[in-house]
């Protein structure tokens, strides 16, 4: 039996692979943000008659808010009362599961020939 020899790839092919992988990595990180499917959304919970005390701020915190340019509690209340929205949709979760399982299925399917050749070389099969 002949020894397994992996295919040789030229320099141009390697450069193209790196560019494609870079585009895919950036796309995988940016496209969900662009489509509004990822990222944190904050939902402010406005309060009537806000004061620093009603917002739970002590004098040291008030001093720091003022250093940031928030002179009154009304201007800082939206940032202080904002809470993260952790809601998600079942459809998006299922779509993500399908994409991940599909990726691994395609990966295994395309690699099957190479796996069989390496196993046959190593274990005589």
HULINCOR-V874211 format. One record per residue. N is the residue number from 0. OMEGA is omega in whole degrees, 0 to 359 (none if undefined). Layout:
# HULINCOR-V874211
n: <N | N>
omega: <OMEGA | OMEGA>
This chain:
# HULINCOR-V874211
n: <0 | 1 | 2 | 3 | 4 | 5 | 6 | 7 | 8 | 9 | 10 | 11 | 12 | 13 | 14 | 15 | 16 | 17 | 18 | 19 | 20 | 21 | 22 | 23 | 24 | 25 | 26 | 27 | 28 | 29 | 30 | 31 | 32 | 33 | 34 | 35 | 36 | 37 | 38 | 39 | 40 | 41 | 42 | 43 | 44 | 45 | 46 | 47 | 48 | 49 | 50 | 51 | 52 | 53 | 54 | 55 | 56 | 57 | 58 | 59 | 60 | 61 | 62 | 63 | 64 | 65 | 66 | 67 | 68 | 69 | 70 | 71 | 72 | 73 | 74 | 75 | 76 | 77 | 78 | 79 | 80 | 81 | 82 | 83 | 84 | 85 | 86 | 87 | 88 | 89 | 90 | 91 | 92 | 93 | 94 | 95 | 96 | 97 | 98 | 99 | 100 | 101 | 102 | 103 | 104 | 105 | 106 | 107 | 108 | 109 | 110 | 111 | 112 | 113 | 114 | 115 | 116 | 117 | 118 | 119 | 120 | 121 | 122 | 123 | 124>
omega: <181 | 180 | 181 | 176 | 180 | 180 | 180 | 180 | 180 | 180 | 180 | 178 | 179 | 179 | 179 | 178 | 180 | 180 | 180 | 179 | 177 | 178 | 180 | 180 | 179 | 178 | 181 | 179 | 187 | 186 | 177 | 176 | 180 | 181 | 179 | 181 | 182 | 181 | 182 | 173 | 181 | 180 | 179 | 178 | 186 | 178 | 178 | 177 | 184 | 172 | 180 | 181 | 180 | 176 | 178 | 182 | 177 | 184 | 179 | 178 | 179 | 179 | 179 | 176 | 180 | 175 | 178 | 176 | 177 | 187 | 181 | 183 | 181 | 181 | 181 | 187 | 180 | 179 | 182 | 184 | 182 | 178 | 179 | 177 | 183 | 181 | 177 | 180 | 179 | 179 | 179 | 178 | 179 | 178 | 179 | 178 | 179 | 180 | 182 | 179 | 177 | 178 | 181 | 178 | 178 | 179 | 179 | 181 | 180 | 183 | 186 | 181 | 180 | 177 | 181 | 179 | 180 | 178 | 179 | 180 | 184 | 188 | 177 | 189 | none>
